[in-house]
């Protein structure tokens, strides 16, 4: 397995399945299932919204947002018109909630998005909005439970708060024992190489801003 290919979303060989369509690395799956069992004792039914995403999957999300075919939101979680933006402002608007393909932690098999299935009706459509994890939201209990217990299973939340890069994402969970090492090995050159070979829109613009994207949206995480 090539570490560079794994980190940029091109190597899926080590992944294992769980909860039907989801995939994670074996150690992450085992830790998640242990945390799931512990949460169940407190009446919380952990369930995944998303887990591993390949470069191609992330590219589809990115391209749809870049072209205006998929909604883009500001920090107040109001929809904006991406066609009104140009240059880095356009990239910045998307990067607030969606990683650049090749730079997503979801490529690593260590990260996933989580909700409490027991807190909502069976037909509830999870939006992954901050309001859902606030005191009046259905997943506030999960948010508080994770604050107390996630670290015991090796997990942390890299976007626990807004640090001027990726917006706050209470639902995004990362497996520290692997993800910390992966971030240390990930670098600008890896990212630039896959972007240069991609069919993403405006690759010249993306390559110009790779150093800034790397600093602000890849390395700039909550580490506690």
BELHU-V758732 format. One record per helix or strand of 3 or more residues. SS is the DSSP state (H for helix, E for strand). FROM is the first residue (numbers start at 1). TO is the last residue. If there is no record, write none. Layout:
<<SS	FROM	TO> <SS	FROM	TO>>
//
This chain:
<<H	3	7> <E	15	18> <E	22	25> <H	26	41> <E	46	50> <H	55	66> <H	82	84> <H	87	95> <H	105	108> <E	111	116> <H	117	119> <H	130	133> <H	140	153> <E	172	175> <H	176	185> <H	188	196> <H	203	208> <H	210	218>>
//
